[in-house]
């Protein structure tokens, strides 16, 4: 993005990624009592478009309210998945056991990510991939960890 700015090129547009995953994610009232503060955190979560912005939000939440409960950690993981999905131009990820269904703009962009998946992908059409997973992968923490691992580009050595 900084290189694009230096070259006076338009910044790549952040595309919303719709997630329908059966995972409990919310900010409990006993963690953040103020409705206004809870809404502000939700607003900031949606506005995070980079890992650095999400890291800053995590730090701000921890500094203001202390260690967060699992449901807040899940919200942060979901925001991370939305950010990590950007380079693959994923439009949506829906949990439909025994599949995770990915709606994508272009199949070739997601092929490297699918190669790192623990399941078997099936192409329903050029924009829809059904990733067949076994039941243990649908446990909420496992599902989020698998998605984060799949979407994280491998490190160059």
TAWO-V412076 format. One record per residue. N is the residue number from 1. D_FIRST is the distance of its C-alpha to the first C-alpha in Angstrom with 1 decimal. Layout:
n: (N/N)
d_first: (D_FIRST/D_FIRST)
//
This chain:
n: (1/2/3/4/5/6/7/8/9/10/11/12/13/14/15/16/17/18/19/20/21/22/23/24/25/26/27/28/29/30/31/32/33/34/35/36/37/38/39/40/41/42/43/44/45/46/47/48/49/50/51/52/53/54/55/56/57/58/59/60/61/62/63/64/65/66/67/68/69/70/71/72/73/74/75/76/77/78/79/80/81/82/83/84/85/86/87/88/89/90/91/92/93/94/95/96/97/98/99/100/101/102/103/104/105/106/107/108/109/110/111/112/113/114/115/116/117/118/119/120/121/122/123/124/125/126/127/128/129/130/131/132/133/134/135/136/137/138/139/140/141/142/143/144/145/146/147/148/149/150/151/152/153/154/155/156/157)
d_first: (0.0/3.8/5.4/5.1/6.3/8.8/9.9/10.4/9.1/8.7/5.8/7.1/10.1/11.2/14.6/17.5/19.3/23.0/24.8/28.6/29.6/32.9/31.9/33.0/30.2/30.9/31.3/35.0/37.0/38.6/35.2/33.8/36.9/35.4/34.4/32.1/30.3/30.0/28.5/26.0/24.9/24.7/22.6/20.2/20.1/19.2/16.4/14.7/11.5/10.5/13.1/12.9/13.9/16.5/17.8/18.3/20.2/22.3/23.3/24.1/26.3/28.0/28.7/30.1/32.0/32.5/32.0/31.0/33.2/32.4/31.6/28.8/27.5/27.5/25.4/22.8/22.9/22.6/19.4/18.1/19.3/17.5/14.1/15.1/16.3/13.1/12.4/16.2/16.2/19.1/20.6/23.3/25.2/28.8/31.5/34.6/36.7/37.4/34.0/30.4/29.3/25.8/24.9/22.2/20.8/21.4/23.7/22.4/19.0/21.0/23.7/22.3/22.0/25.5/26.9/26.2/28.0/31.5/32.9/33.7/31.5/33.3/31.8/33.4/31.7/28.5/26.4/28.4/28.8/31.5/31.1/34.6/34.9/38.0/39.0/38.1/34.4/34.6/35.5/32.7/31.5/31.8/29.9/26.9/27.0/27.2/24.3/22.1/23.4/23.0/19.4/18.3/17.5/20.3/19.8/20.1/23.3)
//
